[in-house]
Amino acid sequence: MIYIAGAITNVDNYLAVFNQAEFKLKASGYDKVYNPAKVSFEMPTMEWQDYMDFCMLALSKCKTIYMLKGWEKSKGATIEHDYAVKHCLEIIYEVGV
């Protein structure tokens, strides 16, 4: 399974950005894509730390992480990236403008 990581907090169109990445990954052959933005969208009142705990559990089940452009500006995505490095997950970085 591949996990999508990127900024959500204070990003108005985060759901569209994550959904587009999910579509692109599935079109390129990934059949199992975890899209954490859907969880955030469906549970908007969840506290940030509870949300991160949920996401880190999901990430622990993945072998690959896909880092959206601008992930470096996100506290949560940075934590997810650090986890991926520490646990030797394959890391794919979104490219382009």
N, C-alpha and C positions, 0 to 999 in steps of 0.2 A: 504494500500500500504506500502511496505517496501522500505527503502532508503539505498543504499550502500554507506558507507563513508570510506575513506582511502586516502593514499597519492597518488597524481597525479604528482605534480611538481617534476621535476628531477628524475622521475621513468621511465626508458625506456620502460618497459613492462606493464605499468599501465593498458592499455586497455585490455590486456589478463587477468590480475589479476581480474579486475572488471567483465569482461565477464564470467570468470570461476565462480565467486561468484554468478552472476546472474543466470547462469545455475543451480548451486547447490541449490539456493533458490527456483527456479521454480520446480526443481525435488523434493524438500521436501514439496511442496504444496502451496507456495506463487504464486498466479496467477498474481499479479501486483507488479512488481519490478522496481524501478526507479534506473537506472544506469547512474550516472552523468559523468562517463568517456566517454560515447558516445557523450555527449554534448561537452565535452572538445576536443575530437578527431575531431568532425565535425566542430567546430568553433575555430581553433587553434590561431586565431589572437585576440580573445576576451581578454580584460584586466582582470586581476585576480579579481579585485573587482566586475566588471560586472558579471563575471562568478559566483562568490560567491553569489551575489544578486539573480541570476537566481536559483542557487542551494538551497538557503534558502527558496525561494518561493516554490520550489518543496517539500522540507522537511516539510514545514508547512502543506502540504496536506497529510502527512504520519502519521501513527500511530506507526510505528516501524522503528528502525534504526539498520543496521547491520554494525558493526565496524570491518573492516579488520585488520589483524595483522599489527602492526607498525603504527596504526593511531595516536598514541601519538606524533609521530615525524612530523606530518603534521599540519601546522597552520590552514588550512581550515577544516580538519577533527576534530580538537580540538574545533573549533567554532561550528561545527555541533553537536558534542557530548555535549557541554555545552547547546546548544539549546534543545537537547533531554532531558537532565536532568531537565532543567528549566520548560519544558512543559510536563513533565511526560510521555514521549514516552517510549514504551518498547524498551530496549536496548539489543541487542544480540551481543556478542563478538565472533569473529572467534577464534577457538581454533586449536591447532595442532602445529607442528614444522614449 
